């Protein structure tokens, strides 16, 4: 995990990932240091699971907190050289 492609914030460590010509900012599994995660909705929250080996929980959080932190990570990673 390159320091220029990742940043640690309060909920997640985030990584900038390019796929099909698009740049995305995704949370990283703290066990596998992999952005192979999936998201699901539950009520007003989001469940984040890792799919590196087997499905396991990364974190449950409020949707607004997730989206706010994702925007913070995007701004930080986009400003890094």
PyMOL commands that place a pseudoatom at each C-alpha (Angstrom):
pseudoatom trace, name=CA, resn=UNK, resi=1, chain=A, elem=C, hetatm=0, pos=[0.000, 0.000, 0.000]
pseudoatom trace, name=CA, resn=UNK, resi=2, chain=A, elem=C, hetatm=0, pos=[1.701, 3.171, -1.214]
pseudoatom trace, name=CA, resn=UNK, resi=3, chain=A, elem=C, hetatm=0, pos=[1.601, 6.180, 1.147]
pseudoatom trace, name=CA, resn=UNK, resi=4, chain=A, elem=C, hetatm=0, pos=[0.510, 8.402, -1.774]
pseudoatom trace, name=CA, resn=UNK, resi=5, chain=A, elem=C, hetatm=0, pos=[-2.447, 6.127, -2.493]
pseudoatom trace, name=CA, resn=UNK, resi=6, chain=A, elem=C, hetatm=0, pos=[-3.788, 5.769, 1.050]
pseudoatom trace, name=CA, resn=UNK, resi=7, chain=A, elem=C, hetatm=0, pos=[-4.766, 7.807, 4.099]
pseudoatom trace, name=CA, resn=UNK, resi=8, chain=A, elem=C, hetatm=0, pos=[-5.996, 6.919, 7.575]
pseudoatom trace, name=CA, resn=UNK, resi=9, chain=A, elem=C, hetatm=0, pos=[-9.017, 8.738, 8.958]
pseudoatom trace, name=CA, resn=UNK, resi=10, chain=A, elem=C, hetatm=0, pos=[-11.198, 8.064, 12.006]
pseudoatom trace, name=CA, resn=UNK, resi=11, chain=A, elem=C, hetatm=0, pos=[-13.442, 5.317, 10.562]
pseudoatom trace, name=CA, resn=UNK, resi=12, chain=A, elem=C, hetatm=0, pos=[-11.309, 3.716, 7.853]
pseudoatom trace, name=CA, resn=UNK, resi=13, chain=A, elem=C, hetatm=0, pos=[-8.005, 3.695, 6.064]
pseudoatom trace, name=CA, resn=UNK, resi=14, chain=A, elem=C, hetatm=0, pos=[-8.840, 4.728, 2.500]
pseudoatom trace, name=CA, resn=UNK, resi=15, chain=A, elem=C, hetatm=0, pos=[-7.101, 3.865, -0.765]
pseudoatom trace, name=CA, resn=UNK, resi=16, chain=A, elem=C, hetatm=0, pos=[-7.275, 5.452, -4.206]
pseudoatom trace, name=CA, resn=UNK, resi=17, chain=A, elem=C, hetatm=0, pos=[-7.983, 2.697, -6.745]
pseudoatom trace, name=CA, resn=UNK, resi=18, chain=A, elem=C, hetatm=0, pos=[-8.169, 3.044, -10.514]
pseudoatom trace, name=CA, resn=UNK, resi=19, chain=A, elem=C, hetatm=0, pos=[-10.470, 0.689, -12.382]
pseudoatom trace, name=CA, resn=UNK, resi=20, chain=A, elem=C, hetatm=0, pos=[-11.762, 0.940, -15.954]
pseudoatom trace, name=CA, resn=UNK, resi=21, chain=A, elem=C, hetatm=0, pos=[-10.202, 4.401, -16.253]
pseudoatom trace, name=CA, resn=UNK, resi=22, chain=A, elem=C, hetatm=0, pos=[-12.048, 5.740, -13.200]
pseudoatom trace, name=CA, resn=UNK, resi=23, chain=A, elem=C, hetatm=0, pos=[-10.490, 6.677, -9.866]
pseudoatom trace, name=CA, resn=UNK, resi=24, chain=A, elem=C, hetatm=0, pos=[-12.366, 5.571, -6.762]
pseudoatom trace, name=CA, resn=UNK, resi=25, chain=A, elem=C, hetatm=0, pos=[-11.641, 6.047, -3.075]
pseudoatom trace, name=CA, resn=UNK, resi=26, chain=A, elem=C, hetatm=0, pos=[-12.426, 2.886, -1.111]
pseudoatom trace, name=CA, resn=UNK, resi=27, chain=A, elem=C, hetatm=0, pos=[-11.974, 1.765, 2.486]
pseudoatom trace, name=CA, resn=UNK, resi=28, chain=A, elem=C, hetatm=0, pos=[-9.301, -0.846, 3.113]
pseudoatom trace, name=CA, resn=UNK, resi=29, chain=A, elem=C, hetatm=0, pos=[-9.682, -4.014, 5.147]
pseudoatom trace, name=CA, resn=UNK, resi=30, chain=A, elem=C, hetatm=0, pos=[-7.412, -3.572, 8.207]
pseudoatom trace, name=CA, resn=UNK, resi=31, chain=A, elem=C, hetatm=0, pos=[-6.568, -7.294, 8.227]
pseudoatom trace, name=CA, resn=UNK, resi=32, chain=A, elem=C, hetatm=0, pos=[-5.720, -7.777, 4.545]
pseudoatom trace, name=CA, resn=UNK, resi=33, chain=A, elem=C, hetatm=0, pos=[-4.793, -4.179, 3.614]
pseudoatom trace, name=CA, resn=UNK, resi=34, chain=A, elem=C, hetatm=0, pos=[-6.945, -4.733, 0.558]
pseudoatom trace, name=CA, resn=UNK, resi=35, chain=A, elem=C, hetatm=0, pos=[-9.605, -2.545, -1.054]
pseudoatom trace, name=CA, resn=UNK, resi=36, chain=A, elem=C, hetatm=0, pos=[-11.583, -5.670, -2.022]
pseudoatom trace, name=CA, resn=UNK, resi=37, chain=A, elem=C, hetatm=0, pos=[-14.607, -4.542, -0.033]
pseudoatom trace, name=CA, resn=UNK, resi=38, chain=A, elem=C, hetatm=0, pos=[-18.331, -4.450, -0.664]
pseudoatom trace, name=CA, resn=UNK, resi=39, chain=A, elem=C, hetatm=0, pos=[-20.988, -2.156, 0.740]
pseudoatom trace, name=CA, resn=UNK, resi=40, chain=A, elem=C, hetatm=0, pos=[-24.528, -2.837, 1.773]
pseudoatom trace, name=CA, resn=UNK, resi=41, chain=A, elem=C, hetatm=0, pos=[-27.288, -0.705, 3.232]
pseudoatom trace, name=CA, resn=UNK, resi=42, chain=A, elem=C, hetatm=0, pos=[-28.966, -1.447, 6.535]
pseudoatom trace, name=CA, resn=UNK, resi=43, chain=A, elem=C, hetatm=0, pos=[-31.491, 1.105, 7.740]
pseudoatom trace, name=CA, resn=UNK, resi=44, chain=A, elem=C, hetatm=0, pos=[-29.673, 4.441, 7.855]
pseudoatom trace, name=CA, resn=UNK, resi=45, chain=A, elem=C, hetatm=0, pos=[-26.262, 2.778, 7.908]
pseudoatom trace, name=CA, resn=UNK, resi=46, chain=A, elem=C, hetatm=0, pos=[-23.727, 1.027, 5.740]
pseudoatom trace, name=CA, resn=UNK, resi=47, chain=A, elem=C, hetatm=0, pos=[-22.096, -2.344, 6.287]
pseudoatom trace, name=CA, resn=UNK, resi=48, chain=A, elem=C, hetatm=0, pos=[-18.615, -2.790, 4.817]
pseudoatom trace, name=CA, resn=UNK, resi=49, chain=A, elem=C, hetatm=0, pos=[-17.351, -6.338, 4.294]
pseudoatom trace, name=CA, resn=UNK, resi=50, chain=A, elem=C, hetatm=0, pos=[-14.037, -7.702, 3.000]
pseudoatom trace, name=CA, resn=UNK, resi=51, chain=A, elem=C, hetatm=0, pos=[-13.920, -10.244, 0.196]
pseudoatom trace, name=CA, resn=UNK, resi=52, chain=A, elem=C, hetatm=0, pos=[-10.170, -10.933, 0.124]
pseudoatom trace, name=CA, resn=UNK, resi=53, chain=A, elem=C, hetatm=0, pos=[-10.506, -14.473, 1.468]
pseudoatom trace, name=CA, resn=UNK, resi=54, chain=A, elem=C, hetatm=0, pos=[-13.947, -14.951, 2.998]
pseudoatom trace, name=CA, resn=UNK, resi=55, chain=A, elem=C, hetatm=0, pos=[-16.653, -12.437, 3.701]
pseudoatom trace, name=CA, resn=UNK, resi=56, chain=A, elem=C, hetatm=0, pos=[-15.988, -10.792, 7.024]
pseudoatom trace, name=CA, resn=UNK, resi=57, chain=A, elem=C, hetatm=0, pos=[-17.123, -7.573, 8.633]
pseudoatom trace, name=CA, resn=UNK, resi=58, chain=A, elem=C, hetatm=0, pos=[-14.882, -4.527, 8.298]
pseudoatom trace, name=CA, resn=UNK, resi=59, chain=A, elem=C, hetatm=0, pos=[-17.224, -2.024, 9.954]
pseudoatom trace, name=CA, resn=UNK, resi=60, chain=A, elem=C, hetatm=0, pos=[-20.796, -0.859, 10.433]
pseudoatom trace, name=CA, resn=UNK, resi=61, chain=A, elem=C, hetatm=0, pos=[-21.313, 2.896, 10.341]
pseudoatom trace, name=CA, resn=UNK, resi=62, chain=A, elem=C, hetatm=0, pos=[-23.828, 5.626, 9.705]
pseudoatom trace, name=CA, resn=UNK, resi=63, chain=A, elem=C, hetatm=0, pos=[-24.259, 6.393, 5.993]
pseudoatom trace, name=CA, resn=UNK, resi=64, chain=A, elem=C, hetatm=0, pos=[-23.683, 10.140, 6.492]
pseudoatom trace, name=CA, resn=UNK, resi=65, chain=A, elem=C, hetatm=0, pos=[-20.461, 9.511, 8.453]
pseudoatom trace, name=CA, resn=UNK, resi=66, chain=A, elem=C, hetatm=0, pos=[-19.255, 7.145, 5.726]
pseudoatom trace, name=CA, resn=UNK, resi=67, chain=A, elem=C, hetatm=0, pos=[-19.995, 9.588, 2.901]
pseudoatom trace, name=CA, resn=UNK, resi=68, chain=A, elem=C, hetatm=0, pos=[-18.437, 12.515, 4.768]
pseudoatom trace, name=CA, resn=UNK, resi=69, chain=A, elem=C, hetatm=0, pos=[-15.262, 10.580, 5.497]
pseudoatom trace, name=CA, resn=UNK, resi=70, chain=A, elem=C, hetatm=0, pos=[-15.093, 9.284, 1.910]
pseudoatom trace, name=CA, resn=UNK, resi=71, chain=A, elem=C, hetatm=0, pos=[-15.201, 12.896, 0.653]
pseudoatom trace, name=CA, resn=UNK, resi=72, chain=A, elem=C, hetatm=0, pos=[-12.445, 13.869, 3.125]
pseudoatom trace, name=CA, resn=UNK, resi=73, chain=A, elem=C, hetatm=0, pos=[-10.325, 10.952, 1.909]
pseudoatom trace, name=CA, resn=UNK, resi=74, chain=A, elem=C, hetatm=0, pos=[-10.977, 11.850, -1.735]
pseudoatom trace, name=CA, resn=UNK, resi=75, chain=A, elem=C, hetatm=0, pos=[-9.911, 15.474, -1.120]
pseudoatom trace, name=CA, resn=UNK, resi=76, chain=A, elem=C, hetatm=0, pos=[-6.760, 14.380, 0.728]
pseudoatom trace, name=CA, resn=UNK, resi=77, chain=A, elem=C, hetatm=0, pos=[-5.742, 11.747, -1.828]
pseudoatom trace, name=CA, resn=UNK, resi=78, chain=A, elem=C, hetatm=0, pos=[-6.483, 14.024, -4.789]
pseudoatom trace, name=CA, resn=UNK, resi=79, chain=A, elem=C, hetatm=0, pos=[-4.254, 16.725, -3.277]
pseudoatom trace, name=CA, resn=UNK, resi=80, chain=A, elem=C, hetatm=0, pos=[-1.300, 14.343, -2.787]
pseudoatom trace, name=CA, resn=UNK, resi=81, chain=A, elem=C, hetatm=0, pos=[1.224, 14.288, -5.657]
for i in range(1, 81): cmd.bond("trace and resi %d" % i, "trace and resi %d" % (i + 1))
show_as sticks, trace
zoom trace
